[in-house]
Amino acid sequence: MQHLDNHVISKAREWLAQQPVWLCTVLTTYGSSPRAPGALMVATEDGRYCGSLSGGCVEEDFLQRIAAGDYQQASQIVRYGDGGLTPNIALPCGGSLDVLIEYLPATQGNLEYLQRMGMALTGHYALDKSLTLPAACDHLALTEYHSATQVMRDGDCVHLHLAAPPRLLIAGLSSVALYCADFACALGFDVVVCECREDVLENFLPLLKAEIRLEKAFPAKYLERESCHANTAIVALTHDPRMDDLTLMEAVNTPAFYIGAMGSQRNSARRRERLQTIADFSADDFARLHAPVGLSIGSKTPAEIALAVMADIVKHKNGLKTQGVAA
């Protein structure tokens, strides 16, 4: 299943082949808001749209304004909610949000513009995007992945960091893995589970949510074949050394921002000895490894362990590097 913002760009390209589109990006939110900065929506003059600005609060008004001929500048910013464009339309959550609106006529240049954005959002590379109101985007350049704020604004200048949404790659199914997958989905991660053991699939497959992508492959083989983008966390959660160790041996060859494996302090120490002997792990390799994985919260149950794992992953995604120990 596509991440929502990837789906927005795909629809924008489809519609732009026939007609102009309005590409909207949430820039800032004040108070409560159901959509985070960087969230996307695309709309057409005939009332079609994909994505959302507020979870349904203001989309109808936005579409009406497009149909009335508004938003014809190449770029502009409007505010919805308290003190915004239409004070009679209040957000139910009581907040407000600023939205960047880009008007994109149906040209080959704009199709290529959307294609490059789509490539960034699917993990092929990361981009810095800049524009100065009310002009069109004049800067879309390759950059490094980072976990800083996606959106910056300085007066009429808007800067966005475009990259794939965070991904969680789970090597092997287990009760902890199921909770990790569920928590990660709720946190906006793209979740991929690699599992090829038929008996395990028989037990756990019915419990996987529809939005979780299952790859019926040995995790290390999948990583060797597909690798991953830099917004990926890789966790091995099976307690099976054959699966977990080989996953870690392949994971250190990827640009993943987080690599973890479940196990006690004693089992983790034994794993390090094996990795040193068998795979000749370097000091840099071990420095990337979180084992035992997760924050130290005294977790005991599968749900608590998964909570500790995801909390540590989110902490590292957000640029906080101090490591704790959970399980």
C-alpha positions as CSV (number, residue, x, y, z in Angstrom):
1,M,0.0,0.0,0.0
2,Q,1.3,3.5,-0.9
3,H,2.0,6.0,1.8
4,L,-0.7,8.8,1.5
5,D,1.6,11.5,0.3
6,N,3.1,9.2,-2.4
7,H,-0.5,8.5,-3.6
8,V,-1.1,12.3,-3.7
9,I,1.8,12.8,-6.1
10,S,0.8,9.9,-8.2
11,K,-2.7,11.3,-8.6
12,A,-1.3,14.8,-9.3
13,R,0.8,13.4,-12.2
14,E,-2.2,11.5,-13.5
15,W,-4.5,14.5,-13.4
16,L,-1.9,17.0,-14.6
17,A,-1.6,15.1,-17.9
18,Q,-5.1,16.4,-18.7
19,Q,-5.6,19.6,-16.7
20,P,-4.1,22.0,-14.2
21,V,-3.8,20.9,-10.6
22,W,-3.4,22.7,-7.2
23,L,-0.7,21.1,-5.0
24,C,-1.1,21.9,-1.3
25,T,1.4,21.5,1.4
26,V,0.7,22.0,5.1
27,L,3.4,24.4,6.3
28,T,2.7,25.1,10.0
29,T,0.0,24.2,12.5
30,Y,-1.1,26.1,15.6
31,G,-2.8,24.3,18.4
32,S,-4.3,20.9,17.6
33,S,-4.3,19.8,14.0
34,P,-4.9,16.4,12.4
35,R,-2.4,16.9,9.6
36,A,1.4,17.5,10.3
37,P,3.6,19.9,8.5
38,G,4.7,18.5,5.1
39,A,1.3,16.7,4.5
40,L,0.1,17.0,0.9
41,M,-3.2,17.3,-0.9
42,V,-3.8,17.8,-4.7
43,A,-7.1,19.1,-6.2
44,T,-8.6,19.8,-9.6
45,E,-11.0,22.4,-10.8
46,D,-13.7,19.8,-11.4
47,G,-13.8,18.9,-7.7
48,R,-11.5,15.9,-7.4
49,Y,-8.9,15.7,-4.7
50,C,-6.5,13.3,-3.1
51,G,-5.0,13.6,0.4
52,S,-6.2,16.1,2.9
53,L,-5.4,19.4,4.6
54,S,-7.2,19.0,7.9
55,G,-8.8,15.5,7.9
56,G,-12.0,16.9,6.3
57,C,-12.5,20.3,8.0
58,V,-11.7,22.7,5.2
59,E,-11.5,20.7,2.0
60,E,-15.0,21.6,0.8
61,D,-14.3,25.3,1.1
62,F,-11.0,24.9,-0.7
63,L,-12.6,23.1,-3.6
64,Q,-15.3,25.8,-3.8
65,R,-12.7,28.5,-4.0
66,I,-10.8,26.7,-6.8
67,A,-14.1,26.4,-8.8
68,A,-14.7,30.1,-8.3
69,G,-11.4,30.9,-9.9
70,D,-9.2,31.6,-6.8
71,Y,-5.6,30.6,-6.3
72,Q,-4.3,31.4,-9.8
73,Q,-0.8,32.5,-8.6
74,A,2.1,30.1,-9.0
75,S,2.4,30.0,-5.2
76,Q,0.7,31.5,-2.2
77,I,0.0,30.8,1.4
78,V,-3.4,30.8,3.1
79,R,-4.4,30.2,6.7
80,Y,-7.4,28.2,7.9
81,G,-8.7,28.3,11.4
82,D,-8.5,31.0,14.0
83,G,-7.5,34.3,12.4
84,G,-7.4,32.7,9.0
85,L,-8.8,33.1,5.6
86,T,-12.4,32.3,6.5
87,P,-13.1,32.9,10.2
88,N,-16.6,31.4,9.8
89,I,-14.9,28.0,9.1
90,A,-13.2,27.0,12.4
91,L,-11.3,23.8,12.8
92,P,-13.1,21.4,15.2
93,C,-9.8,20.8,17.0
94,G,-9.6,24.6,17.7
95,G,-6.3,25.1,15.9
96,S,-5.2,26.7,12.7
97,L,-2.9,25.8,9.8
98,D,-0.9,27.6,7.1
99,V,-1.1,25.9,3.6
100,L,1.2,26.5,0.7
101,I,-0.8,26.3,-2.6
102,E,1.0,25.8,-5.9
103,Y,-0.9,26.2,-9.1
104,L,0.5,23.9,-11.7
105,P,-0.6,24.2,-15.3
106,A,-0.5,21.1,-17.5
107,T,3.0,21.3,-18.9
108,Q,5.8,18.9,-19.4
109,G,8.0,20.8,-17.0
110,N,5.4,20.5,-14.2
111,L,5.0,16.7,-14.9
112,E,8.8,16.4,-14.5
113,Y,8.6,18.5,-11.3
114,L,6.1,16.1,-9.8
115,Q,8.0,13.1,-11.0
116,R,11.1,14.3,-9.1
117,M,9.1,14.9,-6.0
118,G,7.6,11.4,-6.3
119,M,11.1,9.9,-6.6
120,A,12.1,11.6,-3.4
121,L,9.0,10.4,-1.5
122,T,9.5,6.8,-2.6
123,G,13.1,6.8,-1.3
124,H,15.2,7.2,-4.4
125,Y,16.9,10.3,-3.0
126,A,16.2,13.4,-0.9
127,L,15.5,16.9,-2.2
128,D,15.7,20.4,-1.0
129,K,12.7,22.4,-2.4
130,S,12.7,26.2,-2.3
131,L,10.4,28.9,-3.6
132,T,9.7,32.6,-3.1
133,L,6.1,33.7,-3.1
134,P,4.3,34.3,-5.4
135,A,6.7,32.6,-7.9
136,A,6.9,28.9,-8.8
137,C,9.5,26.6,-7.3
138,D,12.9,27.6,-8.5
139,H,15.1,25.2,-6.6
140,L,14.8,21.4,-6.4
141,A,18.2,19.9,-5.6
142,L,19.6,16.7,-4.3
143,T,20.5,16.7,-0.6
144,E,21.3,14.3,2.3
145,Y,18.5,12.7,4.3
146,H,18.0,14.3,7.7
147,S,15.5,14.1,10.5
148,A,15.1,17.8,11.1
149,T,12.0,19.8,10.5
150,Q,10.5,19.2,7.1
151,V,9.3,22.8,6.6
152,M,11.0,26.2,7.1
153,R,9.6,29.6,6.2
154,D,11.4,33.0,6.2
155,G,9.0,35.7,5.1
156,D,8.1,34.9,1.5
157,C,10.7,32.2,1.2
158,V,9.6,28.6,1.8
159,H,12.0,25.7,2.1
160,L,11.0,22.0,2.3
161,H,13.0,18.8,2.8
162,L,11.4,16.1,0.6
163,A,12.3,12.5,1.5
164,A,10.6,9.1,1.9
165,P,8.4,8.7,5.0
166,P,10.2,6.7,7.7
167,R,10.1,3.0,7.1
168,L,10.3,0.2,9.6
169,L,11.6,-3.1,8.2
170,I,10.9,-6.0,10.5
171,A,13.0,-9.1,10.1
172,G,10.8,-12.0,11.1
173,L,7.4,-12.2,12.7
174,S,6.8,-12.6,16.4
175,S,4.4,-11.3,19.0
176,V,6.7,-8.3,19.6
177,A,7.0,-7.7,15.9
178,L,3.2,-7.5,15.5
179,Y,2.9,-4.8,18.2
180,C,5.9,-3.0,16.6
181,A,4.2,-3.1,13.2
182,D,0.9,-1.7,14.7
183,F,2.6,1.1,16.6
184,A,4.7,2.0,13.6
185,C,1.6,2.3,11.4
186,A,0.0,4.6,13.9
187,L,3.2,6.7,13.9
188,G,3.1,7.2,10.1
189,F,5.8,4.7,9.2
190,D,5.8,2.6,6.0
191,V,6.0,-0.9,7.5
192,V,7.6,-3.9,5.7
193,V,7.7,-7.4,7.3
194,C,10.1,-10.0,5.9
195,E,9.1,-13.5,6.8
196,C,9.4,-16.8,4.9
197,R,8.8,-19.4,7.6
198,E,5.6,-21.2,6.7
199,D,4.7,-22.2,10.3
200,V,5.2,-18.6,11.5
201,L,3.2,-17.2,8.7
202,E,0.4,-19.6,9.4
203,N,0.2,-18.3,13.0
204,F,0.7,-14.6,12.5
205,L,-0.4,-13.7,8.9
206,P,-4.1,-13.4,9.9
207,L,-3.1,-10.7,12.5
208,L,-1.2,-8.4,10.1
209,K,-3.1,-5.2,9.2
210,A,-3.8,-4.6,5.6
211,E,-1.5,-1.5,5.4
212,I,1.5,-3.6,6.4
213,R,3.5,-5.0,3.4
214,L,4.6,-8.6,3.7
215,E,7.6,-9.8,1.8
216,K,7.8,-13.6,1.8
217,A,11.6,-13.6,1.8
218,F,14.4,-14.4,4.1
219,P,15.2,-10.9,5.6
220,A,19.0,-10.9,4.8
221,K,18.2,-12.0,1.2
222,Y,15.7,-9.2,0.9
223,L,18.1,-6.6,2.2
224,E,20.9,-7.9,-0.1
225,R,18.5,-7.6,-3.1
226,E,16.6,-4.4,-2.3
227,S,18.7,-2.6,0.3
228,C,16.7,0.4,1.8
229,H,16.7,4.1,2.0
230,A,18.2,6.2,4.7
231,N,14.9,6.8,6.5
232,T,14.7,3.1,7.4
233,A,14.9,1.4,10.7
234,I,15.7,-2.3,10.6
235,V,14.8,-4.5,13.6
236,A,15.3,-8.3,14.1
237,L,12.8,-9.5,16.7
238,T,12.7,-13.3,16.5
239,H,15.2,-14.6,19.0
240,D,16.4,-16.9,16.2
241,P,20.1,-16.4,15.8
242,R,20.1,-17.7,12.2
243,M,17.6,-15.1,11.1
244,D,18.7,-12.2,13.4
245,D,22.4,-12.5,12.9
246,L,22.3,-12.7,9.2
247,T,19.9,-9.8,9.1
248,L,22.3,-7.7,11.1
249,M,25.2,-8.7,8.9
250,E,23.4,-7.4,5.9
251,A,21.8,-4.4,7.6
252,V,25.2,-2.8,8.3
253,N,25.7,-2.6,4.5
254,T,22.7,-0.3,4.2
255,P,22.2,3.4,5.0
256,A,19.5,2.6,7.6
257,F,19.4,5.1,10.5
258,Y,18.6,2.5,13.1
259,I,19.6,-1.2,13.4
260,G,18.3,-3.2,16.3
261,A,18.0,-6.8,17.6
262,M,16.0,-8.2,20.5
263,G,17.6,-10.2,23.3
264,S,18.8,-10.1,26.8
265,Q,22.1,-8.5,27.8
266,R,23.7,-12.0,27.9
267,N,22.3,-13.1,24.5
268,S,23.3,-9.7,23.0
269,A,26.9,-10.2,24.2
270,R,27.0,-13.6,22.7
271,R,25.6,-12.2,19.4
272,R,28.4,-9.6,19.4
273,E,31.0,-12.4,19.8
274,R,29.4,-14.3,16.9
275,L,29.3,-11.2,14.7
276,Q,32.9,-10.4,15.5
277,T,34.1,-14.0,14.7
278,I,31.9,-14.8,11.7
279,A,31.4,-11.4,10.1
280,D,34.4,-9.5,11.3
281,F,32.2,-6.6,12.5
282,S,34.2,-3.4,12.8
283,A,33.9,-0.9,15.7
284,D,31.7,1.3,13.4
285,D,29.4,-1.7,12.7
286,F,28.9,-2.3,16.4
287,A,28.4,1.4,17.0
288,R,25.3,1.2,14.7
289,L,23.8,-1.8,16.5
290,H,21.2,-1.4,19.2
291,A,21.2,-4.7,21.0
292,P,19.5,-5.0,23.4
293,V,17.0,-2.9,21.4
294,G,14.8,-0.2,22.8
295,L,14.5,2.3,25.6
296,S,14.9,1.1,29.2
297,I,11.4,1.3,30.6
298,G,11.3,-2.0,32.5
299,S,9.2,-3.6,29.7
300,K,8.0,-7.2,30.2
301,T,5.1,-7.9,27.9
302,P,5.3,-8.0,24.1
303,A,3.4,-4.8,23.9
304,E,5.7,-3.0,26.4
305,I,8.8,-4.3,24.6
306,A,7.4,-3.0,21.3
307,L,6.6,0.4,22.8
308,A,10.2,0.6,24.1
309,V,11.5,-0.4,20.6
310,M,9.4,2.2,18.7
311,A,10.1,4.9,21.3
312,D,13.9,4.5,20.7
313,I,13.4,4.4,16.9
314,V,11.4,7.6,17.0
315,K,14.0,9.2,19.2
316,H,16.7,8.5,16.8
317,K,14.5,9.5,13.8
318,N,14.1,12.9,15.5
319,G,17.8,13.3,16.0
320,L,18.2,12.3,19.7
321,K,21.0,9.7,19.9
322,T,21.3,8.6,23.6
323,Q,20.6,4.9,23.7
324,G,18.7,3.0,26.4
325,V,18.1,-0.7,26.9
326,A,14.8,-2.4,26.9
327,A,14.8,-6.1,25.9
